[in-house]
Amino acid sequence: MSAAAKEFQADATTRSLLHQRLYTLFGRRVSEVRITRVTWPEGHRWVAMVLGPGDKEVPPVRGSGLHVQAALVLKEAFPQANWGRGQNYDVTTGVLREHVVRQPASARKARNT
């Protein structure tokens, strides 16, 4: 099994629309959105951590649901992605990449000795 992350590239029009929608949702420039599926008593939901310039987290407005809306916007734009896995969207490049947790180098080295 390969640890390579699956990627999807948005075309220029989609990338521009996503940039505008995310800016409209948060009222500021967004550089990255990291989406994770979580399980709640009501079922699965997708939540997002939104990063602005300098990789500073854009704090959620309590009760606003904006971070969930950001996840849904990206799910709509990339229906072919595996939404059972975490996804990272780079707003500048328009690339949605499956989040792959890599084993730390120290653990890999210990396993190989």
DSSP file (Angstrom, degrees, kcal/mol; ACC not computed):
  #  RESIDUE AA STRUCTURE BP1 BP2  ACC     N-H-->O    O-->H-N    N-H-->O    O-->H-N    TCO  KAPPA ALPHA  PHI   PSI    X-CA   Y-CA   Z-CA
    1    1 A M              0   0    0      0, 0.0     2,-0.2     0, 0.0     0, 0.0   0.000 360.0 360.0 360.0 132.2    0.0    0.0    0.0
    2    2 A S        -     0   0    0      1,-0.1     0, 0.0     2,-0.1     0, 0.0  -0.580 360.0-151.7 -85.8 143.1    1.4    3.4   -1.0
    3    3 A A        +     0   0    0     -2,-0.2     2,-0.1     2,-0.1    -1,-0.1   0.341  57.1 126.5 -91.4   5.7    1.6    6.3    1.4
    4    4 A A        -     0   0    0      1,-0.1     2,-0.3    96,-0.0    -2,-0.1  -0.425  63.0-121.9 -67.6 135.7    1.3    8.7   -1.4
    5    5 A A        -     0   0    0     -2,-0.1     2,-0.3    95,-0.1    -1,-0.1  -0.567  20.5-122.2 -78.8 138.9   -1.5   11.2   -1.0
    6    6 A K        -     0   0    0     -2,-0.3    92,-2.9    76,-0.1     2,-0.3  -0.638  33.5-161.7 -79.6 138.4   -4.3   11.4   -3.6
    7    7 A E  E     -A   97   0A   0     -2,-0.3     2,-0.4    90,-0.2    90,-0.2  -0.903  16.7-167.0-125.4 150.4   -4.6   14.8   -5.2
    8    8 A F  E     -A   96   0A   0     88,-2.3    88,-3.0    -2,-0.3     2,-0.5  -0.999  13.9-148.0-134.5 133.8   -7.2   16.7   -7.2
    9    9 A Q  E     -A   95   0A   0     -2,-0.4     2,-0.2    86,-0.2    86,-0.2  -0.890  10.5-140.6-106.0 124.3   -6.5   19.9   -9.0
   10   10 A A        -     0   0    0     84,-2.9    68,-0.0    -2,-0.5     2,-0.0  -0.580  24.5-117.2 -77.1 142.9   -9.3   22.5   -9.4
   11   11 A D     >  -     0   0    0     -2,-0.2     4,-2.9     1,-0.1     5,-0.2  -0.274  36.2 -95.2 -71.7 170.4   -9.4   24.3  -12.7
   12   12 A A  H  > S+     0   0    0      1,-0.2     4,-2.1     2,-0.2     5,-0.2   0.860 124.1  49.1 -58.9 -40.1   -8.8   28.1  -12.8
   13   13 A T  H  > S+     0   0    0      2,-0.2     4,-2.4     1,-0.2    -1,-0.2   0.935 113.8  45.0 -66.7 -46.3  -12.6   29.0  -12.6
   14   14 A T  H  > S+     0   0    0      2,-0.2     4,-2.9     1,-0.2     5,-0.2   0.913 111.9  53.1 -63.7 -42.8  -13.3   26.6   -9.7
   15   15 A R  H  X S+     0   0    0     -4,-2.9     4,-2.2     1,-0.2    -1,-0.2   0.911 110.8  47.1 -59.4 -43.1  -10.2   27.8   -7.9
   16   16 A S  H  X S+     0   0    0     -4,-2.1     4,-2.3    -5,-0.2    -1,-0.2   0.912 112.8  48.8 -65.4 -43.1  -11.3   31.4   -8.2
   17   17 A L  H  X S+     0   0    0     -4,-2.4     4,-2.8     2,-0.2    -2,-0.2   0.906 111.7  49.0 -63.7 -42.2  -14.9   30.6   -7.1
   18   18 A L  H  X S+     0   0    0     -4,-2.9     4,-2.6     2,-0.2     5,-0.3   0.911 109.7  52.2 -64.0 -41.5  -13.6   28.7   -4.1
   19   19 A H  H  X S+     0   0    0     -4,-2.2     4,-2.2    -5,-0.2    -2,-0.2   0.935 113.0  45.0 -57.9 -47.0  -11.3   31.6   -3.2
   20   20 A Q  H  X S+     0   0    0     -4,-2.3     4,-2.6     2,-0.2    -2,-0.2   0.912 113.2  49.5 -65.4 -43.7  -14.3   34.0   -3.3
   21   21 A R  H  X S+     0   0    0     -4,-2.8     4,-2.4     2,-0.2    -2,-0.2   0.910 112.7  46.7 -64.4 -41.9  -16.6   31.7   -1.4
   22   22 A L  H  X S+     0   0    0     -4,-2.6     4,-2.1     2,-0.2     6,-0.3   0.892 112.7  50.1 -67.8 -38.6  -14.1   31.1    1.4
   23   23 A Y  H  X S+     0   0    0     -4,-2.2     4,-2.6    -5,-0.3     5,-0.5   0.917 111.4  49.2 -63.3 -42.5  -13.3   34.8    1.6
   24   24 A T  H  < S+     0   0    0     -4,-2.6    -2,-0.2     1,-0.2    -1,-0.2   0.911 111.3  49.5 -63.5 -42.5  -17.1   35.6    1.8
   25   25 A L  H  < S+     0   0    0     -4,-2.4    -1,-0.2     1,-0.2    -2,-0.2   0.914 125.6  25.4 -62.0 -43.4  -17.6   33.0    4.6
   26   26 A F  H  < S-     0   0    0     -4,-2.1    -2,-0.2     2,-0.3    -1,-0.2   0.545  93.8-130.3-105.7  -9.0  -14.7   34.2    6.8
   27   27 A G  S  < S+     0   0    0     -4,-2.6     2,-0.3    -5,-0.2    -3,-0.2   0.725  81.3  67.8  68.1  20.3  -14.4   37.9    5.7
   28   28 A R  S    S-     0   0    0     -5,-0.5    -2,-0.3    -6,-0.3    -1,-0.2  -0.971  96.9 -71.8-159.7 166.4  -10.6   37.5    5.3
   29   29 A R        -     0   0    0     -2,-0.3     2,-0.4    -3,-0.1   -10,-0.0  -0.433  43.0-156.7 -67.3 136.2   -8.1   35.7    3.1
   30   30 A V        +     0   0    0     22,-0.2    22,-0.3   -11,-0.2     3,-0.1  -0.957  16.3 178.6-115.1 132.2   -7.9   32.0    3.5
   31   31 A S        +     0   0    0     20,-2.8    60,-1.9    -2,-0.4    61,-0.6   0.747  67.4   8.2-103.5 -29.8   -4.8   30.1    2.6
   32   32 A E  E     -CB  51  90A   0     19,-1.7    19,-3.1    58,-0.2     2,-0.4  -0.998  52.0-158.8-153.2 148.2   -5.7   26.5    3.5
   33   33 A V  E     -CB  50  89A   0     56,-2.2    56,-3.3    -2,-0.3     2,-0.6  -0.996   9.3-162.7-128.8 125.7   -8.6   24.4    4.7
   34   34 A R  E     -CB  49  88A   0     15,-2.8    15,-2.7    -2,-0.4     2,-0.4  -0.943  12.2-161.7-111.3 120.3   -8.0   21.1    6.5
   35   35 A I  E     +CB  48  87A   0     52,-3.7    52,-2.1    -2,-0.6     2,-0.4  -0.846  10.7 179.7-110.6 135.9  -11.1   18.9    6.7
   36   36 A T  E     -C   47   0A   0     11,-2.6    11,-2.7    -2,-0.4     2,-0.5  -0.992  24.8-130.9-132.4 139.7  -11.7   16.0    9.0
   37   37 A R  E     -C   46   0A   0     -2,-0.4     2,-0.3     9,-0.2     9,-0.2  -0.784  30.5-175.2 -88.7 131.2  -14.7   13.7    9.3
   38   38 A V  E     -C   45   0A   0      7,-2.9     7,-2.5    -2,-0.5     2,-0.6  -0.882  21.9-126.6-123.7 156.9  -15.9   13.3   12.8
   39   39 A T  E     +C   44   0A   0     -2,-0.3     5,-0.2     5,-0.2     7,-0.0  -0.919  28.3 176.8-108.3 124.4  -18.6   11.1   14.3
   40   40 A W  E >   -C   43   0A   0      3,-2.9     3,-2.0    -2,-0.6    -2,-0.0  -0.733  49.1 -98.8-114.0 166.1  -21.3   12.7   16.4
   41   41 A P  T 3  S+     0   0    0      0, 0.0     3,-0.1     0, 0.0    -1,-0.0   0.824 126.9  53.7 -55.3 -29.5  -24.3   11.0   18.0
   42   42 A E  T 3  S-     0   0    0      1,-0.3     2,-0.3     0, 0.0    -3,-0.0   0.576 124.3 -95.7 -80.8  -9.7  -26.4   12.3   15.0
   43   43 A G  E <   -C   40   0A   0     -3,-2.0    -3,-2.9     2,-0.0    -1,-0.3  -0.870  67.4 -14.5 128.7-163.7  -23.9   10.7   12.5
   44   44 A H  E     +C   39   0A   0     -2,-0.3     2,-0.3    -5,-0.2    -5,-0.2  -0.499  55.2 177.0 -79.6 144.5  -20.9   11.8   10.5
   45   45 A R  E     -C   38   0A   0     -7,-2.5    -7,-2.9    -2,-0.2     2,-0.5  -0.947  24.6-131.6-137.4 159.1  -20.0   15.5   10.0
   46   46 A W  E     -C   37   0A   0     -2,-0.3     2,-0.3    -9,-0.2    -9,-0.2  -0.968  25.8-175.8-114.8 125.6  -17.2   17.2    8.3
   47   47 A V  E     -C   36   0A   0    -11,-2.7   -11,-2.6    -2,-0.5     2,-0.4  -0.834   8.8-148.1-118.8 158.6  -15.4   19.9   10.2
   48   48 A A  E     -C   35   0A   0     -2,-0.3     2,-0.6   -13,-0.2   -13,-0.2  -0.959  13.8-149.0-131.4 144.3  -12.6   22.2    9.0
   49   49 A M  E     -C   34   0A   0    -15,-2.7   -15,-2.8    -2,-0.4     2,-0.5  -0.966  28.2-154.1-103.2 124.5   -9.7   24.0   10.4
   50   50 A V  E     -C   33   0A   0     -2,-0.6     8,-3.5     8,-0.5     2,-0.4  -0.869   7.3-162.5-107.8 130.0   -9.2   27.2    8.4
   51   51 A L  E     -CD  32  57A   0    -19,-3.1   -20,-2.8    -2,-0.5   -19,-1.7  -0.905   2.6-165.5-113.9 139.2   -5.8   28.9    8.1
   52   52 A G    >   -     0   0    0      4,-3.4     3,-1.3    -2,-0.4     4,-0.4  -0.259  51.3 -37.0-102.2-165.8   -5.2   32.4    7.0
   53   53 A P  G >  S+     0   0    0      0, 0.0     3,-0.9     0, 0.0    -1,-0.3  -0.226 131.1  23.0 -55.7 142.8   -1.9   34.1    5.9
   54   54 A G  G 3  S-     0   0    0      1,-0.2     3,-0.1    -3,-0.1    -2,-0.0   0.682 127.4 -79.9  73.0  17.5    1.1   32.9    7.8
   55   55 A D  G <  S+     0   0    0     -3,-1.3     2,-0.5     1,-0.2    -1,-0.2   0.798  83.0 157.0  57.9  31.6   -0.7   29.7    8.7
   56   56 A K    <   -     0   0    0     -3,-0.9    -4,-3.4    -4,-0.4    -1,-0.2  -0.760  46.0-114.6 -88.4 130.8   -2.6   31.4   11.5
   57   57 A E  B     -D   51   0A   0     -2,-0.5    -6,-0.3    -6,-0.2    -1,-0.1  -0.402  17.3-134.4 -67.4 135.4   -5.8   29.6   12.4
   58   58 A V        -     0   0    0     -8,-3.5    -8,-0.5    -2,-0.1    -1,-0.1  -0.820  30.3-129.2 -87.4 110.2   -9.0   31.5   11.7
   59   59 A P        -     0   0    0      0, 0.0     2,-0.1     0, 0.0   -10,-0.0  -0.324  20.2-114.1 -66.4 141.2  -11.0   31.0   14.9
   60   60 A P        -     0   0    0      0, 0.0     2,-0.7     0, 0.0   -34,-0.0  -0.453  21.7-121.2 -72.0 145.6  -14.5   29.8   14.5
   61   61 A V    >   -     0   0    0     -2,-0.1     3,-2.7     1,-0.1     4,-0.5  -0.799  44.2-104.3 -84.1 118.1  -17.3   32.1   15.5
   62   62 A R  T 3  S+     0   0    0     -2,-0.7    -1,-0.1     1,-0.3     0, 0.0  -0.141  98.2   0.1 -51.8 125.7  -19.1   30.1   18.1
   63   63 A G  T 3  S+     0   0    0      1,-0.1    -1,-0.3     0, 0.0    -2,-0.0   0.464  99.8 110.6  78.7   1.5  -22.3   28.6   16.8
   64   64 A S    <   -     0   0    0     -3,-2.7    -2,-0.1     1,-0.1    -1,-0.1   0.803  67.2-145.5 -81.1 -27.6  -21.9   30.1   13.3
   65   65 A G     >  +     0   0    0     -4,-0.5     4,-2.2     3,-0.1     5,-0.2   0.610  55.0 133.9  74.4  10.9  -21.3   26.8   11.5
   66   66 A L  H  >  +     0   0    0     -5,-0.3     4,-2.3     1,-0.2     5,-0.1   0.877  68.0  52.3 -63.9 -38.3  -18.9   28.5    9.1
   67   67 A H  H  > S+     0   0    0      1,-0.2     4,-1.7     2,-0.2    -1,-0.2   0.880 110.2  48.4 -67.6 -35.8  -16.2   25.9    9.4
   68   68 A V  H  > S+     0   0    0      2,-0.2     4,-2.2     1,-0.2    -1,-0.2   0.900 110.1  52.8 -67.0 -40.3  -18.7   23.2    8.6
   69   69 A Q  H  X S+     0   0    0     -4,-2.2     4,-2.4     1,-0.2    -2,-0.2   0.888 105.8  54.2 -61.3 -39.2  -19.9   25.3    5.6
   70   70 A A  H  X S+     0   0    0     -4,-2.3     4,-1.8     1,-0.2    -1,-0.2   0.916 108.6  49.0 -61.3 -42.5  -16.3   25.5    4.4
   71   71 A A  H  X S+     0   0    0     -4,-1.7     4,-2.3     1,-0.2    -2,-0.2   0.913 111.3  49.4 -62.3 -42.9  -16.1   21.7    4.5
   72   72 A L  H  X S+     0   0    0     -4,-2.2     4,-2.1     1,-0.2    -2,-0.2   0.864 106.7  55.6 -66.6 -36.2  -19.3   21.4    2.5
   73   73 A V  H  X S+     0   0    0     -4,-2.4     4,-1.7     1,-0.2    -1,-0.2   0.920 111.9  43.5 -60.4 -43.8  -18.2   23.9   -0.1
   74   74 A L  H  X S+     0   0    0     -4,-1.8     4,-1.9     2,-0.2    -2,-0.2   0.866 110.0  55.1 -72.6 -35.9  -15.1   21.8   -0.8
   75   75 A K  H  < S+     0   0    0     -4,-2.3    -1,-0.2     1,-0.2    -2,-0.2   0.896 109.9  48.3 -61.2 -38.5  -17.0   18.5   -0.7
   76   76 A E  H  < S+     0   0    0     -4,-2.1    -2,-0.2     1,-0.2    -1,-0.2   0.877 112.7  47.4 -68.3 -38.2  -19.3   20.0   -3.4
   77   77 A A  H  < S+     0   0    0     -4,-1.7    -2,-0.2     1,-0.2    -1,-0.2   0.773 122.6  33.6 -75.2 -26.2  -16.3   21.1   -5.5
   78   78 A F    ><  +     0   0    0     -4,-1.9     3,-1.6     1,-0.1    -1,-0.2  -0.539  64.0 156.8-128.9  65.8  -14.4   17.8   -5.3
   79   79 A P  T 3  S+     0   0    0      0, 0.0     4,-0.2     0, 0.0    -1,-0.1   0.742  71.9  64.7 -65.3 -20.5  -17.1   15.0   -5.2
   80   80 A Q  T 3  S+     0   0    0     -3,-0.1    -5,-0.1     2,-0.1    -2,-0.0   0.607  81.7 100.8 -78.1 -11.9  -14.5   12.5   -6.5
   81   81 A A  S <  S-     0   0    0     -3,-1.6     2,-1.2    -6,-0.2     6,-0.1  -0.331  87.0-106.5 -72.3 156.2  -12.3   12.8   -3.3
   82   82 A N    >   -     0   0    0      1,-0.2     3,-1.5     4,-0.1    -1,-0.1  -0.729  35.7-174.8 -83.5  98.0  -12.5   10.2   -0.6
   83   83 A W  T 3  S+     0   0    0     -2,-1.2    -1,-0.2     1,-0.3     4,-0.1   0.400  74.5  75.7 -82.1   4.1  -14.4   12.1    2.1
   84   84 A G  T 3  S+     0   0    0      2,-0.1     2,-0.3   -48,-0.0    -1,-0.3   0.521  96.7  59.0 -83.1  -7.7  -14.0    9.3    4.6
   85   85 A R  S <  S-     0   0    0     -3,-1.5    15,-0.1   -49,-0.1     2,-0.0  -0.806 101.2 -90.3-116.6 158.3  -10.4   10.5    4.9
   86   86 A G        -     0   0    0     13,-0.3    13,-2.7    -2,-0.3     2,-0.3  -0.372  43.3-160.8 -64.7 147.3   -9.0   13.9    6.0
   87   87 A Q  E     -BE  35  98A   0    -52,-2.1   -52,-3.7    11,-0.3     2,-0.5  -0.986  10.4-155.8-134.2 143.3   -8.4   16.4    3.1
   88   88 A N  E     -BE  34  97A   0      9,-2.8     9,-3.0    -2,-0.3     2,-0.5  -0.981   9.1-160.7-118.9 128.2   -6.3   19.5    2.9
   89   89 A Y  E     -BE  33  96A   0    -56,-3.3   -56,-2.2    -2,-0.5     2,-0.7  -0.944   5.9-154.9-113.1 123.2   -7.1   22.2    0.4
   90   90 A D  E  >> -BE  32  95A   0      5,-2.6     4,-2.4    -2,-0.5     5,-0.8  -0.861   4.7-161.0 -94.5 112.0   -4.5   24.8   -0.7
   91   91 A V  T  45S+     0   0    0    -60,-1.9    -1,-0.2    -2,-0.7   -72,-0.1   0.850  86.2  52.9 -64.9 -36.3   -6.4   27.9   -1.8
   92   92 A T  T  45S+     0   0    0    -61,-0.6    -1,-0.2     1,-0.2   -60,-0.1   0.927 121.0  28.9 -67.0 -46.2   -3.5   29.3   -3.8
   93   93 A T  T  45S-     0   0    0      2,-0.1    -2,-0.2   -78,-0.0    -1,-0.2   0.697  98.1-130.0 -89.5 -20.1   -2.7   26.2   -5.9
   94   94 A G  T  <5 +     0   0    0     -4,-2.4   -84,-2.9     1,-0.3     2,-0.5   0.720  57.6 144.8  76.2  21.1   -6.3   24.8   -6.0
   95   95 A V  E   < -AE   9  90A   0     -5,-0.8    -5,-2.6   -86,-0.2     2,-0.6  -0.828  37.2-161.5-100.1 127.7   -5.0   21.4   -4.9
   96   96 A L  E     -AE   8  89A   0    -88,-3.0   -88,-2.3    -2,-0.5     2,-0.4  -0.938  18.4-173.7-101.5 123.7   -7.1   19.1   -2.6
   97   97 A R  E     -AE   7  88A   0     -9,-3.0    -9,-2.8    -2,-0.6   -90,-0.2  -0.970  28.0-115.9-126.2 131.4   -4.8   16.5   -1.1
   98   98 A E  E     - E   0  87A   0    -92,-2.9     2,-0.6    -2,-0.4   -11,-0.3  -0.439  37.8-116.1 -62.3 131.8   -5.7   13.5    1.0
   99   99 A H        -     0   0    0    -13,-2.7     2,-0.5   -64,-0.2   -13,-0.3  -0.608  34.0-170.1 -76.0 118.9   -4.2   14.0    4.4
  100  100 A V        -     0   0    0     -2,-0.6     2,-0.7   -15,-0.1   -95,-0.1  -0.950  15.8-142.6-113.2 121.6   -1.7   11.2    5.0
  101  101 A V        -     0   0    0     -2,-0.5     2,-0.3     1,-0.0    -2,-0.0  -0.740  22.1-151.9 -83.3 118.8   -0.3   10.8    8.5
  102  102 A R        -     0   0    0     -2,-0.7     3,-0.1     1,-0.0    -2,-0.0  -0.693  16.7-113.3 -94.7 144.0    3.3    9.8    8.1
  103  103 A Q        -     0   0    0     -2,-0.3     5,-0.1     1,-0.1    -1,-0.0  -0.551  42.9-102.4 -71.3 135.3    5.2    7.8   10.6
  104  104 A P    >>  -     0   0    0      0, 0.0     4,-2.1     0, 0.0     3,-0.6  -0.250  26.5-118.2 -59.1 147.7    8.0    9.8   12.3
  105  105 A A  H 3> S+     0   0    0      1,-0.2     4,-2.6     2,-0.2     5,-0.2   0.860 113.5  57.4 -55.7 -39.0   11.5    9.2   11.0
  106  106 A S  H 3> S+     0   0    0      1,-0.2     4,-1.9     2,-0.2    -1,-0.2   0.877 108.1  46.6 -63.0 -36.9   12.6    7.9   14.5
  107  107 A A  H <> S+     0   0    0     -3,-0.6     4,-1.9     2,-0.2    -1,-0.2   0.873 112.0  50.5 -72.7 -37.4    9.9    5.3   14.5
  108  108 A R  H  X S+     0   0    0     -4,-2.1     4,-1.6     2,-0.2    -2,-0.2   0.919 111.3  48.9 -63.8 -42.4   10.7    4.2   10.9
  109  109 A K  H  X S+     0   0    0     -4,-2.6     4,-0.5     1,-0.2    -2,-0.2   0.909 110.4  50.3 -64.5 -42.8   14.4    3.9   11.8
  110  110 A A  H >< S+     0   0    0     -4,-1.9     3,-0.7     1,-0.2    -1,-0.2   0.872 110.2  50.5 -63.8 -37.6   13.6    1.8   15.0
  111  111 A R  H 3< S+     0   0    0     -4,-1.9    -1,-0.2     1,-0.2    -2,-0.2   0.829 109.3  51.5 -69.3 -32.4   11.4   -0.5   13.0
  112  112 A N  H 3<        0   0    0     -4,-1.6    -1,-0.2     1,-0.2    -2,-0.2   0.485 360.0 360.0 -86.0  -3.2   14.1   -1.1   10.4
  113  113 A T    <<        0   0    0     -3,-0.7    -1,-0.2    -4,-0.5    -2,-0.2   0.450 360.0 360.0 -98.2 360.0   16.9   -2.0   12.8
